[in-house]
């Protein structure tokens, strides 16, 4: 009898875990629909063209030209390589023209 109860409880727990992992619990959570939606932060991207010098790296250029908005390094690197596809598998050469992305807050029409 214990074995039967243990088996039923085991399959019940396994079913709950499966449903939780496949469908998730977040869609079932009750959110207050009366709250005002927050205005999404708009980001403006501008580029600065720079001629590299000896010893420049992508990180040193990012340090020399910081952004006003805190953007993660992988995101900024991805955008840098979109602007400079010739540098994807190549080192920077002194005297080369590169574009550096700089992120800034854009005007928002939130009320």
Helices and strands as residue ranges (DSSP letters): H 2-23, G 26-28, E 43-51, H 58-64, H 73-83, G 85-87, E 97-105
